[in-house]
């Protein structure tokens, strides 16, 4: 989706105090990120080079061994790559399938906000709540919601800033790894996981349903939208989406039996019903235990996880790297085993806001560049870090 400059004149916002200060911060960060932050590929290549140099300096591996490990290891990511493909394809299909409730729902939701701030808040809250249920769905649905909200805002002359709309839609994923699809929480609750001999099986009641995690989620969902709305630029700096609106939903044209089979709701329903039966059977068989007492959570370990995540953007991959170390550390300190997993995932989800890996699908759909969005999400990351550390310290 291309964008166009929207010029309302040079009349300044009638705002003072905190809002003016936030706008100054936003202007500085946005100017820096737009000018200096490249697209995702140079960042990925740069991080790869940094890891290569660090491994060369800090380990006994030679350059040839590291290159072999890099490219031999690529094939170990085929399963993960297929998971990512399915997330994007199924999310895209869910959001764009013609005549679906989802597409109509996005349009209905996009027309609800009556102000530019309301548009920003709607995007953040919607993707945030979806991210708690499933981060993959939130990632793709959030991109299409951002487009729908941007078109609706332009049509109704709300004057909402398109890059900020996209940033808000992505910002909701700040709670993605403290939700029901948390990679580490699900892994350590799966029989046969690689740390089972050390920590056993940890039920979800000891990870994502811990009080500190739930309170963090609530605080982000309350303060995050307000922060993003306060970053809205003055009217003379607004960029609105350009191009035609999203295609109106319509029933598929069926003229032959082959097309009828291809668009059969009965066949799709049977597949979905089988999947739902499998999930229900698994959940009923595994069950949950009572919520345990919250334990001390190491904030510094969360910060280290956030740093590691910059080089290992996959939550599952990060847990494979950091899990054994974090588990050994909490056991030596006499802490509960679940702290290791939640530490890694809370740090992971925070630096998602400045790590462009998961931003790629959203950028591809909306047509924006990394620098147009990352300035806003970087400010949100500071807030999320503060809330996360506060929850872990206060709730000891």
C-alpha positions in Angstrom: 0.0 0.0 0.0 1.7 3.3 -1.0 1.3 6.4 1.1 0.8 10.0 0.3 1.6 13.2 2.3 -1.6 14.7 3.8 -1.3 18.5 4.2 -3.7 20.3 6.4 -1.7 23.5 6.7 0.7 24.6 9.4 -1.8 25.2 12.2 -0.2 23.7 15.4 -1.9 21.3 17.8 -3.6 23.0 20.7 -1.8 20.8 23.2 0.7 21.5 25.9 2.7 19.9 28.7 3.1 16.1 28.5 1.6 15.8 25.0 4.0 18.3 23.5 6.9 16.6 25.2 5.8 13.2 23.8 5.5 14.7 20.3 9.0 16.1 20.6 10.3 12.6 21.5 8.3 11.1 18.7 9.7 13.6 16.2 13.3 12.9 17.2 12.9 9.1 17.2 10.9 9.0 14.0 13.4 11.3 12.2 16.3 9.1 13.4 14.7 5.8 12.5 13.5 7.0 9.1 16.9 8.3 8.2 19.2 5.7 9.7 17.4 2.4 10.2 17.6 0.3 7.0 15.2 -2.3 5.8 15.1 -5.7 7.4 17.6 -7.5 5.2 20.6 -5.3 6.0 19.7 -5.6 9.8 19.5 -9.4 9.5 22.8 -9.5 7.6 24.5 -7.2 10.1 23.3 -9.3 13.1 24.6 -12.4 11.4 28.0 -10.8 10.9 28.1 -9.7 14.6 27.3 -13.2 15.8 30.0 -14.6 13.4 32.6 -12.3 14.7 31.6 -12.9 18.4 31.8 -16.7 17.9 35.1 -16.3 16.1 36.5 -14.3 19.0 35.0 -16.1 22.0 35.0 -19.8 20.9 37.6 -22.2 19.5 35.7 -22.5 16.2 37.5 -21.5 13.0 35.9 -19.3 10.3 35.4 -22.3 8.1 33.7 -24.2 10.9 31.4 -21.3 11.6 30.5 -20.9 7.9 29.8 -24.7 7.7 27.6 -24.5 10.8 25.7 -21.5 9.5 24.8 -23.1 6.2 24.4 -26.7 7.4 22.2 -25.4 10.2 19.9 -23.8 7.7 18.3 -27.2 6.9 17.5 -27.6 10.6 15.1 -24.7 10.2 12.8 -26.3 7.7 10.2 -27.3 10.3 10.3 -23.8 11.7 10.1 -22.2 8.3 7.0 -24.3 7.5 5.4 -23.1 10.7 6.1 -19.5 9.7 4.7 -20.1 6.2 1.5 -21.6 7.7 1.1 -18.7 10.1 1.3 -16.2 7.3 -0.7 -18.1 4.8 -3.5 -19.1 7.2 -3.6 -15.7 8.7 -3.8 -14.1 5.2 -6.5 -16.5 4.1 -8.5 -15.8 7.3 -8.2 -12.0 6.8 -8.9 -11.9 3.0 -11.2 -14.8 2.3 -14.2 -13.3 0.4 -17.5 -13.0 2.2 -16.1 -14.0 5.6 -17.2 -12.8 8.9 -13.6 -11.8 9.7 -13.4 -9.4 6.7 -16.7 -7.8 7.4 -15.8 -7.6 11.1 -12.6 -5.7 10.3 -14.5 -3.2 8.2 -17.1 -2.8 10.9 -14.4 -2.3 13.6 -12.5 0.2 11.4 -15.5 2.4 11.2 -16.1 2.6 14.9 -13.4 5.2 15.9 -14.5 8.8 15.7 -11.1 10.4 16.1 -7.5 9.8 15.1 -6.6 8.8 18.7 -9.5 6.4 18.7 -8.2 4.8 15.5 -4.8 4.2 17.1 -6.3 2.8 20.4 -8.6 0.5 18.4 -5.6 -1.0 16.5 -3.5 -1.6 19.6 -6.3 -3.1 21.8 -7.5 -5.4 19.0 -4.1 -6.9 18.2 -3.2 -7.0 21.8 -6.2 -9.1 22.8 -5.6 -11.3 19.7 -1.9 -11.6 20.6 -2.8 -13.0 24.0 -4.9 -15.7 22.3 -2.5 -16.4 19.4 0.3 -14.2 18.3 0.4 -15.6 14.7 -3.3 -14.6 14.1 -2.7 -11.2 15.7 0.4 -10.5 13.5 -1.5 -11.0 10.2 -5.0 -9.8 11.2 -3.3 -6.7 12.7 -1.8 -5.8 9.3 -5.2 -6.0 7.6 -6.9 -4.1 10.4 -4.3 -1.3 10.1 -5.2 -1.0 6.4 -8.9 -1.0 7.0 -8.6 1.6 9.8 -6.4 3.8 7.6 -8.8 3.7 4.7 -11.8 4.4 7.0 -9.9 7.3 8.6 -9.1 8.8 5.2 -12.7 8.3 4.0 -14.2 10.0 7.1 -11.4 12.7 7.3 -10.2 11.8 10.8 -6.6 12.7 9.9 -5.0 9.6 11.4 -1.2 9.1 10.7 -0.8 5.8 8.8 2.7 4.8 10.1 1.4 5.3 13.7 -1.6 3.1 12.9 0.7 0.4 11.7 2.9 0.8 14.7 0.0 0.5 17.0 -1.3 -2.6 15.3 2.2 -4.2 15.7 2.6 -2.8 19.2 -0.2 -5.1 20.5 2.3 -8.0 20.1 4.2 -6.7 23.1 2.3 -9.3 25.1 2.6 -12.1 22.6 4.9 -14.3 24.6 2.9 -14.0 27.9 -0.2 -15.2 26.1 -1.7 -18.6 25.4 0.6 -19.2 22.4 3.9 -18.6 24.4 6.5 -20.8 22.8 8.5 -21.7 25.9 5.4 -22.1 28.1 3.8 -24.5 25.6 7.1 -26.3 25.1 7.9 -27.0 28.8 4.3 -28.3 29.1 4.8 -30.8 26.3 6.0 -34.4 27.2 9.4 -35.2 25.9 10.7 -31.6 25.7 14.5 -31.3 25.9 14.6 -30.0 29.5 12.1 -32.5 30.9 14.8 -34.4 32.8 15.9 -31.2 34.5 12.6 -29.4 35.3 9.9 -31.9 34.4 6.6 -30.7 32.9 5.4 -27.2 33.9 1.6 -26.6 33.6 0.4 -23.3 32.2 -0.7 -22.3 35.7 3.0 -22.0 36.6 3.9 -19.9 33.6 1.5 -17.7 31.7 -1.1 -17.7 34.4 1.2 -16.4 37.1 0.0 -13.1 38.6 3.0 -11.1 37.6 2.5 -12.1 33.9 -1.3 -11.4 33.9 -0.9 -8.0 35.6 1.8 -7.1 33.1 -0.6 -8.0 30.3 -3.3 -5.8 31.8 -1.0 -2.8 32.3 0.3 -3.0 28.8 -3.2 -3.1 27.4 -4.2 0.0 29.4 -1.1 2.2 29.0 0.2 1.1 25.6 -2.8 2.5 23.6 -2.6 5.8 25.5 1.1 6.1 24.9 0.7 5.5 21.1 -2.2 7.9 20.8 -0.1 10.6 22.5 2.6 10.2 19.8 0.3 11.4 17.0 2.1 14.1 15.0 0.7 17.5 14.1 -1.7 17.9 11.2 1.0 19.2 8.8 3.1 16.1 9.4 0.4 13.5 8.9 0.8 10.8 6.2 -2.4 9.0 5.1 -2.7 5.8 3.1 -3.2 6.2 -0.7 -4.7 3.9 -3.3 -8.1 2.2 -3.5 -9.9 0.8 -0.5 -9.7 -2.9 0.3 -11.8 -5.0 -2.0 -15.4 -5.4 -1.0 -16.2 -9.0 0.1 -18.2 -10.9 -2.5 -19.4 -14.4 -2.9 -17.1 -16.6 -5.1 -18.4 -17.2 -8.6 -19.2 -20.9 -9.0 -19.9 -22.0 -12.6 -18.6 -25.6 -12.7 -18.6 -28.6 -10.3 -14.8 -28.2 -9.9 -15.2 -24.7 -8.7 -17.9 -25.9 -6.4 -15.6 -28.4 -4.8 -12.8 -25.8 -4.5 -15.2 -23.4 -2.6 -17.1 -26.0 -0.6 -17.8 -24.9 2.9 -18.7 -28.4 3.8 -15.2 -29.7 3.0 -13.5 -26.9 4.9 -15.9 -27.4 7.8 -15.0 -31.0 8.1 -11.2 -30.2 8.3 -11.8 -27.5 10.9 -14.1 -29.8 12.9 -11.5 -32.5 13.0 -8.9 -30.0 14.2 -11.2 -28.7 16.9 -11.9 -32.2 18.1 -8.2 -32.9 18.3 -7.5 -29.8 20.4 -10.5 -30.4 22.7 -9.4 -34.0 23.3 -5.8 -33.0 24.0 -6.8 -30.2 26.5 -9.3 -32.4 28.3 -6.7 -35.1 28.6 -3.9 -32.8 29.9 -5.9 -30.5 32.2 -4.6 -27.7 34.4 -3.4 -27.4 38.0 -4.1 -24.7 40.5 -2.2 -21.4 40.1 1.0 -21.5 42.1 2.3 -18.8 44.4 4.3 -16.1 42.5 8.1 -16.3 43.1 10.9 -13.8 42.7 11.5 -13.1 39.1 15.1 -12.1 38.1 14.8 -8.8 36.1 18.4 -9.0 34.9 17.7 -12.4 33.4 14.7 -10.8 31.5 17.0 -8.1 30.2 19.6 -10.6 29.1 16.8 -12.5 27.2 15.8 -9.3 25.4 19.4 -8.9 24.3 19.8 -12.5 23.1 16.6 -12.1 21.2 18.2 -9.5 18.9 20.4 -12.3 17.5 17.8 -15.2 17.8 14.4 -13.7 16.8 12.5 -17.0 17.1 11.0 -17.5 20.5 11.4 -21.3 20.2 14.9 -21.0 18.9 15.8 -18.6 21.7 14.5 -21.0 24.3 16.6 -23.8 22.8 19.7 -21.6 23.2 18.9 -19.9 26.5 16.7 -22.6 28.2 19.5 -24.9 29.5 21.4 -21.9 30.9 18.4 -20.2 32.5 17.1 -23.4 34.0 20.5 -24.2 35.6 20.7 -20.6 37.0 17.3 -20.7 38.7 18.0 -24.1 40.2 21.3 -22.9 41.6 19.5 -19.8 43.1 16.7 -22.0 44.6 14.0 -20.4 42.4 11.0 -22.2 40.8 11.6 -23.7 37.4 8.9 -21.7 35.6 10.8 -18.5 36.2 13.4 -19.6 33.6 10.8 -19.9 30.8 8.8 -16.8 31.7 12.0 -14.8 31.9 13.1 -15.8 28.4 9.6 -15.1 26.9 9.0 -11.8 28.5 12.4 -10.5 27.3 11.7 -12.0 23.9 8.4 -10.2 23.3 9.8 -6.8 24.4 12.6 -6.6 21.9 10.2 -7.9 19.2 9.2 -4.2 19.1 12.7 -3.2 17.7 13.7 -6.5 16.0 12.3 -6.3 12.4 12.0 -10.0 11.9 8.3 -10.3 12.9 7.5 -6.9 11.4 8.1 -8.2 7.9 4.7 -9.6 7.2 3.0 -6.4 8.4 5.4 -4.2 6.3 4.8 -6.4 3.2 1.0 -6.0 3.5 1.0 -2.3 4.4 3.8 -1.1 2.1 5.7 0.8 4.7 9.4 0.7 5.5 11.0 -0.3 8.8 12.0 3.2 9.8 8.5 4.5 9.5 7.2 2.2 12.2 10.2 1.3 14.4 10.5 4.8 15.9 7.0 4.5 17.5 7.4 0.9 18.6 10.8 1.7 20.2 9.1 4.2 22.5 6.4 1.6 23.3 9.2 -0.9 24.2 10.6 1.5 26.9 7.1 1.6 28.5 6.7 -2.2 28.3 10.2 -2.7 29.8 9.3 -0.4 32.7 5.9 -2.1 33.3 7.5 -5.6 33.1 10.3 -4.8 35.5 7.8 -3.1 37.9 5.5 -6.2 37.9 8.4 -8.5 38.6 9.8 -6.4 41.4 6.6 -5.3 43.1 5.0 -8.8 43.0 7.8 -10.6 44.7 
